[in-house]
C-alpha cells in the first residue's frame, strides 16, 4: 500500500481561494451583494475569517476575485 501524495502549499492555497471564491459567487447569487457578509462567505466555504484574511485583505477583495473568476461583469 502506498502513502497518499501530499498536496503542496500552492495546491492547498489554490483550493482555499477556490472555496472562498465559489462561496462568494453562490452567496451573491442567492442572497444578493448587500447580504453577502464575511460570515456568509466563511460559513458557506467552511473557512474561518482568519483563513479568509490570510488570502484576501478585505471583503471587497474576495468579491472582486469572484467577479474576475466568473466574469460576472
N, C-alpha and C positions, 0 to 999 in steps of 0.2 A: 504494500500500500504506500503510495507516495503522498507526501505532505502537500496540502493545498498551496498554491502560489500566493504569495502576499502581494497586495496592491502597493504600488509606490505611493509616496506622499503626493505626487502630482495627480495620480489617479484618484486618490481619496479627496483631494481638493476639488477636482473637477466634478466628482459625484456630489459633493456637498453643495457646490454652487448650482449644479443642475437641479437638485432637490429644491433649493430656495427659489430659483427662477420659475420652476414648474408650479410650485405652491403659490407664488405671486400671481402668475397668469391665471391659475384656477380661481384664486380669490377675487381678482378683478372681474373676471367673467361672472362669478356667482353673486358677489355682494357689492360690486362696484368699487371704483377707485377710492372714494372717500371713506369707505368702511373697511378697506384693506389695511389693517393696522399691523404693527410688528408682531403683536400677539397672534393675529390671524395667520400671518405668514409662517411664523415659527411653529404654531400648532399643526398646521397642515403639512409642513415639511418634516416635523419631528426633530428639528434642530433648535437648540437653545438660542436665546438672544445673544449670548456671548459668542456662540459659534457663528451666528449671522454677522456680528460685528467684526469677526476675525477676517471676513471676506469682503464686507461692504461697510463703508463709513456711515451711511445714513439709509433710511427707508427709501428715499428718493433714488439712491444709487442702485438698489436692488430692483426698483420699479423700472428704471432706465435700462438695466441689463435685461429685464424681462421683455421690454419693448423691442430692444435690439435683437433679442433671441427669436422672438416670434414675428417680427416685422409687423407689429400692430399699427404702425404709422402709415 
